[in-house]
Amino acid sequence: TPVMEDAPPGTVIAVISVLDRDSGDNGRVSCEVGPNVPFELRSSFRNYYTLVTTQALDREVVPEYNVTITARDMGSPALLTRSTLTVPVSDVNDN
């Protein structure tokens, strides 16, 4: 679903669930978003994160974002996986 370009910072874009079936540290997971995007991940409760905006968006500057999310376990060696979400920005101020 597109996000409106006038959405205030803190607008929830997606809820992300991660699961690692290992036990102990190998089963603990952390997530992060790639650099240079106006989004951040907030841990809402165990293994769930919300992707939220961190600033105002401008569709005329960037009409769509590809947000890469990296999930990494706490094992040794740490294992990771990446997934990319496409976030389209919808225009609100065109006549």
C-alpha positions in Angstrom: 0.0 0.0 0.0 1.4 3.4 -0.9 2.3 5.9 1.9 1.1 9.4 1.6 3.8 12.0 1.1 2.3 14.1 3.9 2.4 11.3 6.4 4.0 12.6 9.6 7.2 11.1 11.1 6.4 8.0 13.1 3.7 6.7 10.6 3.7 2.9 10.6 4.4 1.5 7.2 4.6 -2.2 7.9 4.7 -4.8 10.7 7.5 -7.3 10.3 7.8 -10.7 12.1 11.0 -12.6 12.3 11.5 -16.2 13.6 14.5 -18.3 14.3 13.7 -21.8 15.6 17.1 -22.2 17.2 17.5 -22.1 21.0 19.6 -19.8 23.1 21.6 -17.0 21.4 21.2 -18.7 18.1 17.4 -18.0 18.3 17.7 -14.4 19.3 17.3 -12.1 16.3 17.9 -8.4 15.6 16.8 -6.4 12.6 17.9 -3.3 10.9 17.1 -1.2 7.8 19.7 -0.3 5.2 21.2 3.2 5.1 19.9 6.3 3.3 16.1 5.7 3.7 13.7 7.8 5.7 12.5 4.8 7.7 13.5 3.0 10.9 12.6 -0.2 12.6 11.2 -0.2 16.1 11.0 -3.3 18.2 7.4 -3.6 19.3 7.7 -6.9 21.1 9.7 -10.1 20.8 10.3 -10.9 17.1 8.1 -8.2 15.9 9.2 -4.8 14.4 7.3 -1.9 13.0 8.7 0.0 10.0 8.0 3.7 10.5 8.8 7.0 8.7 11.5 9.2 10.2 10.8 12.3 8.2 8.4 13.8 5.7 8.4 12.2 2.2 8.3 14.0 -1.1 7.0 12.0 -4.1 8.4 14.5 -6.6 11.9 13.8 -5.2 11.6 10.0 -4.6 8.4 8.3 -5.9 9.3 4.9 -4.4 11.7 3.4 -1.9 13.3 0.0 -1.8 13.9 -0.7 1.9 16.3 -3.5 2.7 15.8 -5.2 6.0 18.5 -7.4 7.5 17.7 -10.0 10.2 20.7 -11.4 12.1 20.8 -14.0 14.8 23.1 -13.8 17.9 24.8 -17.1 17.2 28.4 -17.7 16.5 28.9 -17.4 13.6 26.0 -15.0 13.2 23.6 -15.9 10.3 21.6 -13.3 8.4 19.0 -12.9 5.8 17.8 -9.9 3.8 14.5 -8.9 2.4 13.6 -5.8 0.4 10.2 -4.1 0.7 9.1 -1.6 -2.0 7.3 1.4 -0.5 5.6 3.6 -3.1 4.9 7.2 -2.2 1.5 8.7 -3.2 1.1 12.3 -4.2 -1.3 14.5 -2.3 -0.7 18.0 -3.6 -1.1 17.8 -7.4 -4.2 19.5 -9.0 
